[in-house]
Amino acid sequence: MILFTVLATNVKSQNFLNPSLESWGSATTCSINTPPDSWLDYSTGGIGADEGNMTICSCTIPGVASNGNTFARMLAGTPVQGEGMYQLVPGFTVGGSYTIKYDYCGTNLWGGSDVCIWHLFIDDVDVNQSPTFSSSYGVWQTNTYTFIATLATHKIGVRAYTPAFGSAGGSAAIDNFTLTTTEIHNGIDNYLNDNSVRIYPNPFSNETTISFPTDEIHTIKIIDLLGKEIKTASSTGKQYIIEKENMEAGIYFVQITDERKTTV
């Protein structure tokens, strides 16, 4: 007999409001010293974030926004002071692992020539810093930070600082925030029931069927207890039949990957 089991890992998307900063007050004027919609001011120096709309704002660095048509520009004032913004983000599961990503580069919007560093804050604690970058460096980079949630709602913010502490300060651009979580579900029955996926019969002797709720493309992998991949297949329908073939009797992990999640 062969038994399939699942240790399911669901990668869910939980995000900020207005994550690509496209919504920013008036659609006809370039906003200055005002955070984008759904964000609040988090500045300890300067005044506030500036809108970097590539259509209506005078800017050549960067040449494009990272996502959409608009980024945020903030003054990097001193090693401990700068402009910033934040959100109160609800919906966390205490003990869950969450990953924050954002894109950053330099910008010539409103001036500033010193080097910059983006600082990430969670509940007013400085938890992560981007690499140092030039105000004139207009190529978008991505910074990533993973943390364990301790509250149902976390305050998440960013500020731009400069270690150079020159007279002009630095000019830092930021865009394209994402927030994702990986939730672990132990046991095959709970996961399959929650996601309308069925494996039957299980255990089986000669063949078993995996059924899906939709016609999405699914990649199916069978992995033994030593981590060796025994079989890989692709399914485009609502059912896929797995035959015993050369599988020995025992317990195997089944991994099912679709456009939204991976189960292991």
C-alpha positions in Angstrom: 0.0 0.0 0.0 1.1 3.6 -0.7 0.0 6.5 1.5 0.3 10.2 0.5 0.7 12.8 3.2 0.9 16.6 3.1 2.7 19.2 5.2 1.0 22.1 3.5 2.6 25.5 3.1 0.2 28.2 1.8 1.8 31.3 0.5 -0.8 34.1 0.8 -0.6 37.6 -0.3 -1.4 40.2 2.4 -0.5 43.7 1.3 -0.4 47.3 2.2 -3.1 49.6 1.0 -2.0 51.6 -2.1 1.2 49.5 -2.3 2.5 50.9 -5.6 1.7 54.5 -4.5 -0.5 55.3 -7.5 -3.2 57.0 -5.6 -2.0 60.4 -4.4 -4.5 63.2 -3.9 -5.0 65.3 -7.0 -4.6 63.7 -10.3 -3.4 66.9 -12.0 -0.8 68.4 -9.7 2.5 66.9 -8.3 1.9 66.6 -4.6 4.8 67.7 -2.3 5.3 67.2 1.4 2.3 64.9 1.6 2.3 61.1 1.9 0.4 59.0 -0.6 -3.2 58.0 0.0 -3.6 55.4 2.8 -0.1 56.2 4.2 0.6 58.5 7.1 3.6 60.8 7.7 6.5 59.3 9.6 9.1 62.0 9.2 11.6 63.0 11.8 13.3 65.5 9.5 12.3 67.5 6.5 8.5 67.8 6.0 7.0 64.8 4.2 7.0 62.5 1.2 6.8 63.9 -2.4 4.9 62.5 -5.3 7.0 61.1 -8.1 4.4 60.9 -10.9 6.4 60.3 -14.1 3.7 62.2 -16.1 3.2 65.4 -14.2 6.3 65.7 -12.0 9.7 67.0 -13.3 12.0 64.0 -12.9 14.6 62.2 -15.0 16.0 59.9 -12.3 14.7 57.3 -12.2 13.5 57.0 -15.7 10.4 54.9 -14.7 8.6 54.0 -11.6 9.2 50.5 -10.3 5.5 49.6 -10.5 2.9 51.7 -12.3 3.6 55.4 -12.9 4.3 56.8 -9.5 6.9 56.5 -6.7 7.5 58.3 -3.5 10.5 60.6 -3.0 11.8 61.5 0.5 14.6 63.6 1.8 17.4 61.7 3.6 18.3 64.4 6.1 20.9 63.1 8.6 22.1 59.7 10.0 19.0 59.8 12.4 16.6 62.1 10.7 14.7 62.0 7.5 11.3 61.9 5.8 9.1 58.8 6.0 5.7 57.3 5.9 3.9 54.3 7.6 0.7 52.3 7.7 -1.1 50.4 10.4 -1.5 47.0 8.8 -4.1 44.6 10.3 -4.8 40.9 9.8 -1.6 39.3 11.1 -1.5 35.9 12.7 0.6 35.9 15.8 3.5 33.6 15.3 3.2 33.7 11.5 6.2 34.5 9.3 5.8 37.6 7.1 8.0 39.0 4.4 8.1 42.7 3.4 9.6 43.8 0.1 10.0 47.2 -1.4 11.9 48.7 -4.4 14.3 51.7 -4.0 16.8 53.9 -5.8 18.0 57.5 -6.0 16.1 60.3 -7.6 16.7 63.9 -8.8 13.1 64.9 -7.9 13.5 68.1 -5.7 17.3 67.8 -5.4 19.6 66.3 -2.8 23.0 64.7 -3.5 24.1 62.7 -0.5 24.1 58.9 -0.3 20.9 57.4 1.2 19.8 54.4 3.3 16.2 53.3 3.7 15.3 52.2 7.2 12.4 49.9 7.9 10.5 50.2 11.2 8.0 47.8 12.8 6.2 49.2 15.7 8.7 52.1 15.8 11.7 49.8 16.1 14.4 50.1 13.4 14.6 46.5 12.2 16.3 46.6 8.8 18.2 48.9 6.5 18.8 48.9 2.8 22.2 49.0 1.3 23.7 52.5 0.9 22.9 54.0 -2.5 23.6 57.3 -4.4 21.0 60.0 -4.9 21.9 59.8 -8.6 21.6 56.1 -8.9 18.3 55.5 -10.8 18.2 51.7 -11.1 15.6 50.1 -9.0 16.8 47.6 -6.4 14.7 45.4 -4.0 15.1 45.1 -0.3 13.5 42.2 1.7 12.9 41.6 5.4 11.2 38.7 7.1 9.8 38.8 10.6 7.5 36.9 13.0 4.2 38.7 13.8 3.7 39.4 17.5 0.5 41.4 17.2 -2.7 41.3 15.1 -1.9 44.8 13.8 1.6 46.1 13.2 2.8 49.6 12.5 5.1 49.4 9.5 7.0 52.4 8.2 10.1 53.6 6.3 12.4 56.5 6.6 15.2 57.8 4.5 18.5 58.6 6.3 22.0 59.6 5.1 25.3 58.6 6.7 27.1 61.4 4.8 25.4 64.2 6.6 26.1 66.8 3.9 24.4 70.1 3.6 22.0 69.0 0.8 20.9 65.7 2.2 20.0 62.7 0.1 17.1 62.2 -2.3 15.6 58.6 -2.0 12.9 57.0 -4.1 10.7 54.1 -2.9 7.9 52.0 -4.6 6.2 48.7 -5.0 5.6 47.5 -1.4 4.5 43.8 -0.9 3.7 41.8 2.2 3.4 38.0 2.0 3.0 35.3 4.6 3.7 31.6 4.7 1.3 29.6 6.9 2.0 26.0 7.9 -0.8 23.5 8.0 0.0 20.0 9.5 -1.9 17.1 8.0 -3.4 16.2 4.7 -7.1 16.2 5.6 -7.4 19.7 6.9 -5.4 21.2 4.0 -7.3 19.3 1.3 -10.7 20.1 2.8 -9.8 23.8 3.1 -8.7 24.0 -0.5 -11.2 21.7 -2.2 -8.5 19.3 -3.3 -9.2 15.5 -3.0 -6.9 12.5 -3.2 -8.8 9.2 -3.4 -8.3 6.5 -2.5 -5.6 7.1 0.0 -3.9 4.8 0.8 -4.0 3.0 -2.5 -2.6 -0.1 -4.2 -2.5 0.5 -7.9 -3.6 4.1 -8.6 -5.1 7.1 -7.0 -6.8 10.3 -8.3 -6.1 13.9 -7.4 -9.1 16.2 -8.1 -8.9 20.0 -8.3 -11.7 22.6 -8.0 -10.6 24.5 -11.2 -8.9 23.8 -14.5 -5.7 25.7 -13.6 -2.3 24.3 -14.5 -1.0 22.2 -11.6 2.5 20.7 -11.3 2.5 17.5 -9.2 5.6 16.0 -7.6 5.9 12.8 -5.5 8.8 12.9 -3.0 9.9 10.0 -0.7 10.8 10.4 2.9 14.5 10.9 2.1 13.6 13.9 -0.1 14.2 12.2 -3.4 11.8 13.2 -6.2 10.1 10.1 -7.5 7.7 11.5 -10.1 6.8 14.9 -11.7 3.8 15.6 -13.9 1.7 18.5 -15.1 -2.1 18.6 -15.1 -4.4 21.1 -16.9 -7.7 19.5 -16.0 -9.7 18.9 -12.9 -8.3 15.4 -12.3 -5.0 13.6 -12.5 -4.4 9.9 -12.0 -1.2 8.7 -10.3 -0.3 5.1 -11.0 1.9 3.0 -8.7 4.4 2.1 -11.4 7.8 1.6 -9.7 6.9 3.2 -6.3 7.6 0.9 -3.4 5.0 0.5 -0.6 5.3 3.3 2.0 4.6 6.9 2.8 5.3 9.7 0.3 4.9 13.5 0.2 2.8 15.0 -2.6 3.7 18.5 -3.7 1.0 20.4 -5.7 1.9 23.8 -7.2 -0.5 26.1 -8.9 -0.5 29.9 -9.6 -1.3 30.8 -6.0 0.1 28.2 -3.6 2.4 25.3 -3.0 1.6 22.3 -0.9 4.3 19.9 0.4 
